[in-house]
């Protein structure tokens, strides 16, 4: 693994979709993955499964490049305000879980220093 890649970690959050949503993959789980550069705390890539392509694009455009040193208030507020799909709560829950994984790892690194 290159030196540069060692500072990039993948954090995933999962949440149940509402019962009235059937994903194309037959899963009732939404997965949100964040690829984070721990030297800059920027989200360098992301993926979101189990929602339609335009919804995925909206979420990814919002998250990629976001600085996780800030709170999640800005992306959460934008999702709350502009994402009007039935999976909104699942997206927000998965984002919180992925962010919690990031915080746990970041705090562990800071503790070890």
Protein Blocks (a to p, Z undefined) as FASTA:
>chain_A
ZZklmmpccddddddddfklccfkopabdcddddddfklopafbdcdehiafklmmmmmm
mmnopafkbcfklmmmmmmmmmmcfklmmmmmmmmmmmmmmmmmmmmmmmmZZ
